Amino acid sequence: MSDDWTWHYNPDAAHVTDGLPIEVITEVERLAEELTVLGYDAAAAGRGPAHGGGLRTLDIFGGRGYFMYPAPERLRAISIVRVVWIG
């Protein structure tokens, strides 16, 4: 089994990013890629429970928004479940 991590929108990109500015979507996707590079340490990024794959929150654009994701180690995947843009 590979140790490579992946990321995806859950349930899909249309549901999670609908109505968001393209700059916000681009930043979320950039950060999601960085989280995959962190691998197991992605569960410690942002705020939230550091163990057990619980829901994490990571700020974007200096706190003008955030996205939420679980990072369960057993799946080796980041699931972006919500993006909030305060702008």
FENSUL-V829911 format. One line per field, one symbol per residue. ss: DSSP state (a for helix, b for strand, c for the rest). Layout:
ss = ???
This chain:
ss = cccccbbbbcccaaaaaccccaaaaaaaaaaaaaaaaaaaaaaaccbbccccccbbbbbbaaacbbbbbbccccccbbbbbbbbbcc
